């Protein structure tokens, strides 16, 4: 069984949205884009224990917090999930609610397949849904799950019960619940799930534990003082009531219930620390290191998969506190043991374990959520994808905004300039990282337009910086990139040298000599204090051409004041910040005056 399609309406930050989910998937996108909301939505439909929480939903689960419209009518949260690849047992159990899913067109058929069809892409499927709303009469929020087919005569649907959900085998592991619940006995915890799956073993600990606790004496030693106080209470009571109407008060833990025990009992583990008597000190599971907790949780997931055989795992950020090589083992192990694995992640080591079509890039505009499968970036071959995705493309996949730099020098220089401006004027400037902009090296100007098209299709806001282009290349870039910024010079070293001051150039040249970083093959052009400025510029031009890709341009910009930086670089960074944060318009007025309003290019 696997989830193939999801539709969400009025849930949290999602006004409306839907996505198709491949056999295994990792969802990526900027923070607060809706990744966790998608998993929570699926859990509302398929999670066996989810509806047992009170309240099932609350005000903040409705889009924009609005659960009643202007006419006073309740607004509903509606979630619909389609699952396919049903096992024989599942097909038999859900036979009255079966629909048909066509893998080729990625949609449900309007009716049963034509009689006698043997089309391998058509498979039995199940469509189930959740509806949540505000009940004004009860002044409470309610929610229920149901089969979405077939409708009854009165238009209602059969209830999708907890026993039905358990047969689906959906398990959602939230990041925040891992340490506190994984090895407790709370309902829905991993240990509880494992115990439920072991049907051949009788699990009758509750009565035995409760019986032991009912007779367990607590603080009955005289030196504790409690028994003396209770005796005084008993004497006082006798002054008001007959002796046979009450028993002697005493301390016990007999008020515990099964539910209390579930929340109280947990696994203790040795910490490696020893007491003075030589015994090992054990602490509750959640007090272990985060990496240890996560690794043990994944071991439990493996055990659940072995016991259930047909399980859908949904997991938030499996990389937390786990080294890269373990992240890879986790992804590989969970996928092998599950019918379907759905992850959210910000880790390049996780992303490179998935094919591009299994990486779902989420975007959300005005509450409308969509997901686009990633594709191979331009010029990247399948064999080299793993290396390239981590080195060049992962950060852009995870971000909402992308800045394409023409080459490695620009890739290093623009973030450095932005950081320097923020350092000098923190009230006016923000770094590219703080603006949520991922920068990518196009490696050549011919790739700028192609990468712009690639990231535009993935729903990214795309910026680009590049030196002077031919009319044809400029037109291609402007056609694919919304915010292109073109320098007036050809070659980034000319952007630097023609746009800065003599003082800044001489200071930086002197620092290269003092630090012994002037290249030996340019020894005849070594800068000196007496060197005429035109000769110094020629010498530094040769240096910057030689130092392409070595961070020299970034180092130079980090040594500059705002006034010493090339105006094109400062104006471009201001323009980018103004696009992202239009409220800070006062710092962008000068930059916007230098931007072509039709192309977005700097003049």
Backbone torsions as a table, in degrees:
resi	resn	phi	psi	omega
1	UNK	NA	138.6	175.1
2	UNK	-149.2	153.1	177.6
3	UNK	-81.3	128.1	-179.0
4	UNK	-110.2	-28.4	-175.5
5	UNK	-148.0	143.9	179.2
6	UNK	-136.1	134.9	172.7
7	UNK	-124.8	134.6	-176.9
8	UNK	-132.4	138.8	179.9
9	UNK	-140.1	124.7	173.9
10	UNK	63.6	34.0	-179.5
11	UNK	-114.1	117.5	179.3
12	UNK	52.1	-123.0	-178.2
13	UNK	-83.8	6.6	-176.0
14	UNK	-107.8	109.1	174.8
15	UNK	-74.4	-42.7	178.3
16	UNK	-158.9	142.6	178.2
17	UNK	179.0	165.8	178.0
18	UNK	-163.4	159.0	177.9
19	UNK	-154.5	152.8	171.7
20	UNK	-96.6	136.8	-174.3
21	UNK	-116.8	124.5	179.4
22	UNK	-73.4	-177.9	-175.6
23	UNK	-58.3	-42.6	169.6
24	UNK	-131.9	145.9	-173.5
25	UNK	-149.4	150.4	168.4
26	UNK	-127.1	126.8	-179.3
27	UNK	-96.5	131.5	-177.9
28	UNK	-129.1	162.6	179.1
29	UNK	155.7	171.3	-179.2
30	UNK	-63.5	162.6	176.6
31	UNK	-58.7	144.6	176.9
32	UNK	64.9	27.0	179.6
33	UNK	-88.0	-22.2	177.9
34	UNK	126.6	10.8	-177.7
35	UNK	-63.4	-51.0	-179.5
36	UNK	-66.8	-34.2	179.2
37	UNK	-62.8	-35.6	178.5
38	UNK	-64.1	-46.1	179.8
39	UNK	-65.7	-38.2	177.4
40	UNK	-64.5	-37.6	179.1
41	UNK	-64.1	-44.4	177.8
42	UNK	-61.9	-39.8	-178.8
43	UNK	-65.0	-34.4	177.2
44	UNK	-61.7	-31.1	-179.6
45	UNK	-87.1	-47.7	-169.9
46	UNK	-104.5	-16.7	-176.5
47	UNK	-68.0	120.4	-175.4
48	UNK	-61.3	-33.5	-175.2
49	UNK	-101.4	-4.2	-170.0
50	UNK	-61.4	-41.9	-175.8
51	UNK	-76.9	-6.8	178.2
52	UNK	-79.8	-10.8	177.6
53	UNK	-73.6	149.7	177.4
54	UNK	-127.8	125.1	-6.7
55	UNK	-75.5	159.2	178.9
56	UNK	-62.3	-44.0	174.9
57	UNK	-136.6	169.0	175.2
58	UNK	-139.7	-174.7	-175.8
59	UNK	-54.4	-39.1	-173.5
60	UNK	-76.1	-7.8	176.8
61	UNK	-82.8	-10.8	178.9
62	UNK	-89.7	145.4	179.5
63	UNK	-57.7	126.9	-178.5
64	UNK	59.3	18.9	179.2
65	UNK	68.4	15.1	-175.7
66	UNK	-101.7	110.9	-180.0
67	UNK	-113.1	-1.6	173.1
68	UNK	-136.3	133.6	-179.7
69	UNK	-82.7	-178.8	-175.4
70	UNK	-63.8	-21.5	178.1
71	UNK	-88.8	0.1	179.8
72	UNK	85.7	8.9	179.5
73	UNK	-88.8	134.1	179.4
74	UNK	-61.2	141.2	175.4
75	UNK	-98.4	136.2	-175.8
76	UNK	-99.2	144.5	163.5
77	UNK	-88.4	125.9	179.9
78	UNK	-126.1	126.7	180.0
79	UNK	-131.2	134.8	179.7
80	UNK	-132.2	132.5	-178.8
81	UNK	-124.3	135.1	173.0
82	UNK	-110.6	126.8	177.2
83	UNK	-119.2	139.7	-179.9
84	UNK	-129.8	-164.9	-177.3
85	UNK	53.6	46.3	-179.2
86	UNK	-71.1	143.6	174.1
87	UNK	-75.1	171.0	178.0
88	UNK	-60.9	-42.7	179.1
89	UNK	-63.1	-41.8	-179.9
90	UNK	-67.0	-42.4	178.6
91	UNK	-60.9	-40.4	179.7
92	UNK	-67.2	-44.2	-177.0
93	UNK	-66.2	-39.0	-175.4
94	UNK	-99.7	21.6	-170.6
95	UNK	-56.2	-31.2	-177.7
96	UNK	-78.0	-6.0	-174.8
97	UNK	-126.3	14.0	-175.6
98	UNK	-72.1	135.8	167.8
99	UNK	-120.6	-173.6	-174.0
100	UNK	-129.6	126.7	-177.0
101	UNK	-108.9	130.6	178.8
102	UNK	-104.0	113.0	-178.1
103	UNK	-62.8	-31.2	-176.8
104	UNK	-67.6	-46.0	-178.4
105	UNK	-95.8	-2.9	178.7
106	UNK	53.3	51.8	-179.4
107	UNK	-157.6	159.1	173.1
108	UNK	-77.2	141.7	174.1
109	UNK	-75.2	153.5	-179.1
110	UNK	-66.0	-26.2	179.6
111	UNK	-151.9	-171.0	178.4
112	UNK	-60.3	154.9	177.4
113	UNK	-60.0	150.9	177.0
114	UNK	-52.4	145.1	-176.9
115	UNK	-57.6	132.2	177.6
116	UNK	83.8	4.1	-178.7
117	UNK	-67.8	141.8	174.7
118	UNK	-123.8	24.5	-179.6
119	UNK	-62.7	116.6	-174.2
120	UNK	-67.1	-18.6	-177.8
121	UNK	-80.2	-11.6	-179.5
122	UNK	-95.3	123.2	-175.2
123	UNK	-134.2	151.8	175.8
124	UNK	-63.7	144.6	-177.5
125	UNK	-143.5	168.8	-177.7
126	UNK	-131.6	132.3	177.8
127	UNK	-116.4	120.0	-177.3
128	UNK	-131.4	157.2	-175.4
129	UNK	-146.6	165.6	176.4
130	UNK	-125.6	139.2	172.5
131	UNK	-129.5	129.1	177.7
132	UNK	-129.2	144.1	-177.6
133	UNK	-159.1	176.0	177.4
134	UNK	-96.9	129.4	177.6
135	UNK	-99.6	103.1	-176.3
136	UNK	-64.5	-35.8	-178.3
137	UNK	-64.2	-40.8	179.9
138	UNK	-92.2	-7.9	-174.9
139	UNK	51.2	51.0	-176.6
140	UNK	-151.1	164.6	178.3
141	UNK	-101.4	136.6	-176.0
142	UNK	-125.7	159.0	177.8
143	UNK	-159.3	149.2	179.5
144	UNK	-150.9	159.0	176.9
145	UNK	-116.5	151.3	-176.1
146	UNK	-154.6	157.8	168.5
147	UNK	-70.3	142.0	-179.4
148	UNK	-95.6	2.8	178.1
149	UNK	-158.4	141.4	-6.4
150	UNK	-88.3	159.2	175.2
151	UNK	-74.0	148.8	175.1
152	UNK	-78.9	175.4	-178.8
153	UNK	-60.5	-32.1	-178.6
154	UNK	-89.5	5.5	178.2
155	UNK	90.0	-5.2	178.6
156	UNK	-85.1	177.6	-178.0
157	UNK	-132.2	157.4	176.6
158	UNK	-67.1	147.0	179.4
159	UNK	-72.4	140.7	176.0
160	UNK	-97.5	100.8	-167.2
161	UNK	-85.7	168.8	178.9
162	UNK	-58.3	-40.7	179.4
163	UNK	-63.3	-34.6	176.3
164	UNK	-66.0	-41.9	-178.2
165	UNK	-65.7	-38.7	179.4
166	UNK	-62.1	-33.2	179.1
167	UNK	-69.2	-25.9	178.1
168	UNK	-73.7	-28.2	173.6
169	UNK	73.9	35.1	178.7
170	UNK	-88.2	133.2	179.7
171	UNK	-135.4	119.8	-178.5
172	UNK	-109.4	119.6	179.8
173	UNK	-107.0	105.4	179.7
174	UNK	-79.9	148.9	179.1
175	UNK	-60.5	-46.1	-172.2
176	UNK	-75.4	-16.8	-176.2
177	UNK	-95.0	-9.4	-170.1
178	UNK	-54.3	-56.1	-173.3
179	UNK	-69.0	-35.7	-172.1
180	UNK	-85.1	-21.9	-171.8
181	UNK	-121.3	-18.0	-169.9
182	UNK	-56.2	-47.0	-177.6
183	UNK	-109.7	24.0	169.1
184	UNK	-91.2	-178.4	177.5
185	UNK	-110.6	21.1	175.7
186	UNK	-63.4	152.7	178.9
187	UNK	-60.7	130.9	179.7
188	UNK	88.6	-7.1	176.5
189	UNK	-69.0	163.5	-177.6
190	UNK	-63.0	-40.3	180.0
191	UNK	-66.8	-38.7	177.1
192	UNK	-63.5	-40.6	178.8
193	UNK	-62.9	-43.8	179.7
194	UNK	-61.5	-43.9	-179.7
195	UNK	-64.6	-36.3	177.6
196	UNK	-66.8	-34.1	-177.2
197	UNK	-74.7	-21.6	179.9
198	UNK	-83.4	72.8	-173.3
199	UNK	-68.6	-21.6	-177.0
200	UNK	-81.3	-6.2	-179.1
201	UNK	-113.7	138.6	179.6
202	UNK	-83.4	119.1	-178.7
203	UNK	-106.7	93.5	-174.2
204	UNK	-125.3	48.2	-176.2
205	UNK	-78.6	-23.8	-168.7
206	UNK	-63.4	-49.2	-178.5
207	UNK	-63.7	-38.0	-179.3
208	UNK	-66.0	-43.0	179.2
209	UNK	-64.6	-45.9	-179.4
210	UNK	-61.6	-39.6	178.6
211	UNK	-63.7	-42.6	178.8
212	UNK	-63.4	-39.9	-178.3
213	UNK	-71.8	-28.9	-179.9
214	UNK	-66.1	-30.3	-177.9
215	UNK	-104.6	2.2	-178.9
216	UNK	-76.3	116.6	178.3
217	UNK	-73.2	142.3	-178.8
218	UNK	-129.5	124.9	174.5
219	UNK	53.9	41.6	-178.2
220	UNK	-95.6	-0.4	177.7
221	UNK	-75.8	136.6	-176.9
222	UNK	-56.5	-34.8	-176.1
223	UNK	-65.7	-16.9	178.4
224	UNK	-78.1	-23.3	178.0
225	UNK	88.5	-15.0	-177.0
226	UNK	-68.0	-42.8	-177.4
227	UNK	-63.1	-35.7	178.6
228	UNK	-65.0	-42.3	178.8
229	UNK	-63.9	-42.9	-178.9
230	UNK	-66.6	-33.8	176.3
231	UNK	-64.3	-37.9	177.8
232	UNK	-65.6	-38.6	177.1
233	UNK	-62.4	-42.6	-179.1
234	UNK	-62.5	-42.8	179.7
235	UNK	-63.3	-39.8	-179.7
236	UNK	-66.1	-39.4	-178.8
237	UNK	-63.9	-37.5	-178.0
238	UNK	-60.8	-22.3	179.2
239	UNK	-73.5	-14.2	-176.7
240	UNK	-117.8	-22.8	-172.6
241	UNK	-134.7	154.0	174.9
242	UNK	-62.6	150.9	-175.5
243	UNK	-65.4	-28.6	-175.4
244	UNK	-85.1	2.2	-177.3
245	UNK	-95.5	-0.5	177.4
246	UNK	-150.7	158.7	177.3
247	UNK	-102.9	166.7	-180.0
248	UNK	-64.8	125.4	178.6
249	UNK	-66.7	138.9	178.7
250	UNK	-155.7	158.6	-178.2
251	UNK	-83.5	129.8	173.2
252	UNK	-145.6	171.6	173.6
253	UNK	-114.8	36.2	-173.3
254	UNK	-80.8	-5.3	-178.9
255	UNK	-81.3	-1.5	-179.9
256	UNK	-68.1	142.4	174.2
257	UNK	-114.4	173.3	177.2
258	UNK	-57.3	-42.6	-178.4
259	UNK	-64.7	-39.2	177.3
260	UNK	-63.4	-43.4	179.7
261	UNK	-62.2	-39.2	179.4
262	UNK	-58.6	-37.6	-178.8
263	UNK	-82.8	-19.4	-174.9
264	UNK	-93.6	-42.0	-177.2
265	UNK	-71.5	137.0	175.4
266	UNK	-152.9	167.5	-178.1
267	UNK	-87.1	133.9	173.5
268	UNK	-101.1	144.3	-179.7
269	UNK	-132.1	145.8	177.3
270	UNK	-66.3	140.9	-175.1
271	UNK	-99.5	-10.5	-174.6
272	UNK	95.6	-11.2	178.2
273	UNK	-90.0	143.4	-179.2
274	UNK	-115.4	142.1	175.5
275	UNK	-78.2	173.0	-179.0
276	UNK	-63.2	-28.1	179.9
277	UNK	-84.1	4.1	176.0
278	UNK	92.2	-6.0	-179.4
279	UNK	-80.3	151.8	178.6
280	UNK	-75.6	137.1	177.3
281	UNK	-89.0	128.7	178.4
282	UNK	-111.0	141.8	178.8
283	UNK	-126.7	159.1	178.2
284	UNK	-56.1	151.4	-176.9
285	UNK	-50.7	-44.1	-175.1
286	UNK	-70.8	-8.0	178.0
287	UNK	-93.2	2.5	176.5
288	UNK	-77.7	171.2	177.2
289	UNK	-62.6	149.1	-177.0
290	UNK	-59.1	-41.8	179.4
291	UNK	-63.3	-40.3	178.1
292	UNK	-64.1	-43.6	179.2
293	UNK	-58.5	-50.4	-176.5
294	UNK	-63.6	-39.4	179.5
295	UNK	-64.8	-41.6	178.9
296	UNK	-67.6	-36.8	176.6
297	UNK	-59.8	-43.0	-179.5
298	UNK	-67.4	-30.5	173.8
299	UNK	-64.8	-39.1	176.7
300	UNK	-65.3	-39.9	176.9
301	UNK	-59.8	-40.0	178.3
302	UNK	-62.1	-41.8	179.4
303	UNK	-65.3	-40.7	177.7
304	UNK	-60.9	-43.5	-180.0
305	UNK	-62.1	-39.7	179.2
306	UNK	-65.5	-36.6	-177.9
307	UNK	-78.0	-34.4	-173.3
308	UNK	-94.0	-33.7	176.9
309	UNK	73.7	-23.9	-178.0
310	UNK	-139.9	84.6	-172.7
311	UNK	-129.0	144.3	174.1
312	UNK	-107.0	117.0	179.0
313	UNK	-98.2	131.5	168.9
314	UNK	-119.6	128.0	-171.1
315	UNK	-141.1	131.1	176.5
316	UNK	-89.8	128.9	169.5
317	UNK	41.7	68.4	180.0
318	UNK	-65.8	-8.7	-176.1
319	UNK	-84.0	-7.5	-171.8
320	UNK	-60.9	123.4	175.8
321	UNK	60.7	23.5	-179.8
322	UNK	-124.1	132.3	-178.3
323	UNK	-65.4	158.8	-174.7
324	UNK	-53.5	-44.7	-177.2
325	UNK	-64.3	-32.5	177.8
326	UNK	-73.8	-36.5	176.0
327	UNK	-55.3	-45.1	-178.8
328	UNK	-63.4	-41.8	179.1
329	UNK	-65.0	-38.5	179.2
330	UNK	-61.0	-51.5	-177.8
331	UNK	-59.7	-47.1	-178.5
332	UNK	-63.3	-43.6	-178.1
333	UNK	-67.1	-43.9	-178.9
334	UNK	-65.4	-41.3	-180.0
335	UNK	-64.6	-40.8	-178.4
336	UNK	-66.3	-31.1	-174.2
337	UNK	-96.8	-1.0	-176.0
338	UNK	-120.6	154.7	173.1
339	UNK	-69.1	-33.8	177.4
340	UNK	-154.9	141.0	176.4
341	UNK	-126.5	128.3	179.7
342	UNK	-123.4	121.9	-177.3
343	UNK	-119.4	156.8	158.9
344	UNK	-114.3	148.2	-175.7
345	UNK	-161.8	155.1	170.4
346	UNK	-122.9	16.9	-173.6
347	UNK	-103.5	128.5	175.5
348	UNK	-64.2	-27.9	-179.8
349	UNK	-71.8	-28.7	174.1
350	UNK	-76.0	-45.9	-176.1
351	UNK	-61.3	-38.2	-175.9
352	UNK	-71.9	-7.3	176.5
353	UNK	-85.9	-3.2	-178.4
354	UNK	-114.7	145.9	171.6
355	UNK	-67.8	153.6	-177.8
356	UNK	-54.9	-38.0	-178.2
357	UNK	-70.4	-11.9	176.9
358	UNK	-94.2	-4.4	177.4
359	UNK	-95.5	110.5	-178.9
360	UNK	-94.5	115.4	-179.7
361	UNK	-92.6	114.6	-175.0
362	UNK	-90.7	140.6	170.9
363	UNK	-134.2	152.1	178.1
364	UNK	-144.1	120.6	179.8
365	UNK	-126.9	120.1	-179.3
366	UNK	52.9	38.7	176.3
367	UNK	86.0	-5.4	-179.8
368	UNK	-93.0	115.1	-176.7
369	UNK	-97.5	138.3	174.3
370	UNK	-143.7	161.6	179.8
371	UNK	-136.5	134.2	179.5
372	UNK	-122.7	128.2	175.3
373	UNK	-64.3	137.4	175.6
374	UNK	-67.4	153.9	175.7
375	UNK	-123.8	171.2	176.2
376	UNK	-65.1	127.6	178.0
377	UNK	-62.1	158.9	179.6
378	UNK	-55.3	136.7	176.5
379	UNK	71.4	3.6	179.4
380	UNK	-100.0	123.2	-180.0
381	UNK	-89.0	154.0	-179.6
382	UNK	-53.2	-38.9	-177.7
383	UNK	-65.2	-32.3	-178.4
384	UNK	-98.8	8.0	-173.6
385	UNK	-62.8	-44.5	-176.1
386	UNK	-58.1	-45.8	-179.6
387	UNK	-66.7	-44.3	-176.1
388	UNK	-69.7	-38.4	-176.1
389	UNK	-65.0	-37.5	179.1
390	UNK	-75.1	-40.4	-173.5
391	UNK	-77.2	-38.3	-170.7
392	UNK	-119.7	-32.7	-165.1
393	UNK	-113.3	-16.0	-172.7
394	UNK	-62.0	-46.0	-176.3
395	UNK	-60.6	-37.3	179.4
396	UNK	-69.5	-34.9	177.0
397	UNK	-62.6	-34.5	-175.0
398	UNK	-86.2	-9.4	-174.6
399	UNK	-106.7	160.6	178.3
400	UNK	-87.1	-25.0	-175.6
401	UNK	-126.3	141.5	-176.1
402	UNK	-130.1	132.5	172.0
403	UNK	-111.0	115.9	179.4
404	UNK	-91.1	120.4	177.2
405	UNK	-101.8	140.3	-173.9
406	UNK	-61.4	-37.2	-177.8
407	UNK	-150.5	-178.3	-175.6
408	UNK	-64.1	-34.8	-179.7
409	UNK	-62.4	-47.1	177.2
410	UNK	-65.6	-36.6	178.2
411	UNK	-57.3	-39.5	178.1
412	UNK	-80.4	-36.1	-168.0
413	UNK	-74.8	-45.0	-173.4
414	UNK	-66.5	-44.4	174.9
415	UNK	-61.4	-37.3	179.3
416	UNK	-64.2	-43.9	179.4
417	UNK	-63.5	-40.8	179.5
418	UNK	-64.8	-41.8	178.1
419	UNK	-64.3	-39.9	179.9
420	UNK	-64.7	-43.3	179.1
421	UNK	-64.1	-38.7	177.0
422	UNK	-65.7	-37.7	178.8
423	UNK	-65.0	-39.3	-178.6
424	UNK	-77.3	-39.7	-175.3
425	UNK	-136.4	72.6	-175.7
426	UNK	-62.7	-22.7	-179.6
427	UNK	-76.9	-16.5	-176.1
428	UNK	-111.9	-35.8	-170.9
429	UNK	-116.1	148.9	174.3
430	UNK	-126.1	150.3	177.6
431	UNK	-71.2	161.9	177.2
432	UNK	-63.4	-35.0	178.0
433	UNK	-62.7	-42.9	-180.0
434	UNK	-67.3	-26.2	177.8
435	UNK	-83.9	-2.7	179.9
436	UNK	73.5	31.6	-179.1
437	UNK	-104.5	122.4	173.8
438	UNK	-94.3	134.2	-178.9
439	UNK	-105.2	139.1	-177.9
440	UNK	-129.3	139.8	-179.5
441	UNK	-87.5	114.1	178.3
442	UNK	-74.3	-20.3	177.7
443	UNK	74.4	-21.3	175.8
444	UNK	-162.6	152.3	-176.6
445	UNK	-65.6	-23.8	179.5
446	UNK	-69.4	-17.3	-179.7
447	UNK	-91.9	-10.3	-175.2
448	UNK	-61.5	-49.6	-178.9
449	UNK	-65.4	-40.3	-179.2
450	UNK	-64.2	-43.5	178.2
451	UNK	-68.5	-35.1	176.6
452	UNK	-59.9	-43.4	177.6
453	UNK	-64.4	-41.0	-179.2
454	UNK	-60.0	-49.4	-176.2
455	UNK	-77.5	-25.9	174.5
456	UNK	-64.6	-40.1	178.6
457	UNK	-65.4	-27.2	178.2
458	UNK	-84.7	4.7	176.0
459	UNK	82.8	17.2	-179.4
460	UNK	-85.3	152.7	168.3
461	UNK	-85.2	118.7	-168.6
462	UNK	-112.1	127.1	170.7
463	UNK	-112.5	159.8	175.5
464	UNK	-151.0	142.0	174.7
465	UNK	-124.5	137.3	-175.7
466	UNK	-162.2	161.9	179.0
467	UNK	-85.4	-175.0	-173.4
468	UNK	-57.6	133.9	-175.9
469	UNK	-117.3	163.8	171.4
470	UNK	-70.5	158.7	179.7
471	UNK	-56.3	-39.6	-179.1
472	UNK	-65.2	-46.7	-179.0
473	UNK	-67.2	-36.9	178.3
474	UNK	-63.1	-42.9	-180.0
475	UNK	-63.9	-39.2	179.0
476	UNK	-64.5	-40.4	179.8
477	UNK	-67.5	-45.0	-178.4
478	UNK	-65.7	-26.2	-179.8
479	UNK	-74.3	-22.6	-174.8
480	UNK	-113.3	-19.2	-173.7
481	UNK	-117.9	126.1	-175.3
482	UNK	-70.3	-36.6	-176.0
483	UNK	-124.4	80.4	177.8
484	UNK	-94.5	140.6	179.8
485	UNK	-127.0	113.5	-174.7
486	UNK	-109.9	128.8	177.8
487	UNK	-76.4	158.3	179.4
488	UNK	-80.7	-15.8	-177.9
489	UNK	-104.4	157.6	172.5
490	UNK	-97.6	120.9	-178.5
491	UNK	97.5	126.7	-174.7
492	UNK	-68.0	-27.2	178.1
493	UNK	-64.2	-30.2	176.2
494	UNK	-73.7	-33.7	174.3
495	UNK	-59.1	-42.8	-179.5
496	UNK	-67.4	-53.5	-170.2
497	UNK	-73.5	-35.5	-179.2
498	UNK	-79.9	-15.9	-174.7
499	UNK	-103.9	-5.6	-175.9
500	UNK	-107.4	-168.4	-176.5
501	UNK	-109.0	159.9	178.6
502	UNK	-63.7	-38.1	179.8
503	UNK	-59.4	-45.0	-178.5
504	UNK	-65.0	-41.4	-179.1
505	UNK	-65.8	-46.4	-179.5
506	UNK	-63.9	-39.9	179.7
507	UNK	-63.0	-44.3	-179.2
508	UNK	-68.4	-40.2	178.5
509	UNK	-61.6	-42.7	179.1
510	UNK	-63.1	-37.1	179.7
511	UNK	-67.1	-34.3	177.2
512	UNK	-64.2	-41.7	179.3
513	UNK	-67.0	-46.6	-178.3
514	UNK	-61.5	-35.0	-178.1
515	UNK	-89.1	2.0	179.5
516	UNK	68.4	29.4	-175.7
517	UNK	-104.4	5.7	178.4
518	UNK	-76.3	129.0	-175.1
519	UNK	-67.5	142.7	-176.5
520	UNK	-65.8	-32.2	-177.8
521	UNK	-72.3	-10.1	175.5
522	UNK	-110.6	24.2	-174.5
523	UNK	-60.7	-32.1	-180.0
524	UNK	-70.8	-14.5	-179.4
525	UNK	-111.9	22.8	-178.9
526	UNK	-59.4	126.4	179.8
527	UNK	-64.5	144.2	173.7
528	UNK	-133.1	165.5	-179.2
529	UNK	-65.2	-29.3	-177.4
530	UNK	-90.2	-4.8	-177.2
531	UNK	-63.4	130.2	176.5
532	UNK	-57.4	147.2	-173.7
533	UNK	-61.8	-40.3	176.6
534	UNK	-59.9	-38.2	178.3
535	UNK	-69.0	-37.7	177.8
536	UNK	-62.7	-42.1	178.9
537	UNK	-62.1	-41.8	179.0
538	UNK	-63.4	-41.1	180.0
539	UNK	-64.9	-45.3	-178.8
540	UNK	-70.7	-29.1	175.6
541	UNK	-63.4	-44.0	176.8
542	UNK	-62.6	-38.2	-179.5
543	UNK	-64.6	-48.2	-178.0
544	UNK	-65.4	-34.3	175.9
545	UNK	-64.4	-41.4	179.1
546	UNK	-68.4	-34.8	-173.7
547	UNK	-89.2	11.7	177.4
548	UNK	-54.4	130.7	178.3
549	UNK	83.6	-0.4	-179.7
550	UNK	-107.5	7.2	174.9
551	UNK	83.9	8.2	-177.4
552	UNK	-65.3	-40.8	179.8
553	UNK	-62.4	-40.8	178.0
554	UNK	-64.3	-43.0	178.3
555	UNK	-59.8	-42.0	179.5
556	UNK	-62.0	-46.4	-178.4
557	UNK	-64.7	-32.9	178.3
558	UNK	-68.2	-15.6	179.1
559	UNK	-95.3	-2.3	-173.8
560	UNK	-96.3	153.2	165.2
561	UNK	-84.1	173.2	178.8
562	UNK	-61.0	-39.3	-177.8
563	UNK	-68.7	-26.3	-179.2
564	UNK	-86.0	-17.3	179.8
565	UNK	-72.6	147.9	174.9
566	UNK	-56.0	133.8	-176.4
567	UNK	-60.7	-34.3	-179.9
568	UNK	-62.4	-40.8	-179.5
569	UNK	-67.1	-45.8	-180.0
570	UNK	-63.1	-46.4	-178.7
571	UNK	-63.9	-37.3	178.8
572	UNK	-64.7	-43.3	179.3
573	UNK	-66.3	-38.2	176.6
574	UNK	-64.3	-41.9	-179.0
575	UNK	-63.5	-41.5	178.1
576	UNK	-62.7	-44.6	179.8
577	UNK	-64.9	-36.2	-179.5
578	UNK	-67.2	-36.3	177.1
579	UNK	-63.6	-43.2	-175.2
580	UNK	-78.7	-38.1	-178.2
581	UNK	-124.8	74.6	-175.4
582	UNK	-63.0	-18.1	178.7
583	UNK	-66.0	-29.1	179.9
584	UNK	-87.0	51.5	-170.4
585	UNK	-71.2	-23.4	-174.3
586	UNK	-63.0	-30.1	-179.3
587	UNK	-85.6	-7.1	-175.9
588	UNK	-104.8	-1.5	-175.6
589	UNK	-60.7	-47.7	-178.7
590	UNK	-63.3	-42.0	-179.0
591	UNK	-64.8	-42.7	-177.3
592	UNK	-66.0	-27.0	176.9
593	UNK	-68.4	-19.9	-179.2
594	UNK	-102.2	10.1	-178.7
595	UNK	-108.4	128.7	175.6
596	UNK	-62.6	116.7	-175.2
597	UNK	-67.5	-16.1	-179.6
598	UNK	-90.7	-39.5	-176.2
599	UNK	-103.7	-21.5	-174.5
600	UNK	84.1	2.0	-177.5
601	UNK	-85.9	146.2	176.3
602	UNK	-71.4	143.2	179.8
603	UNK	-99.6	NA	NA
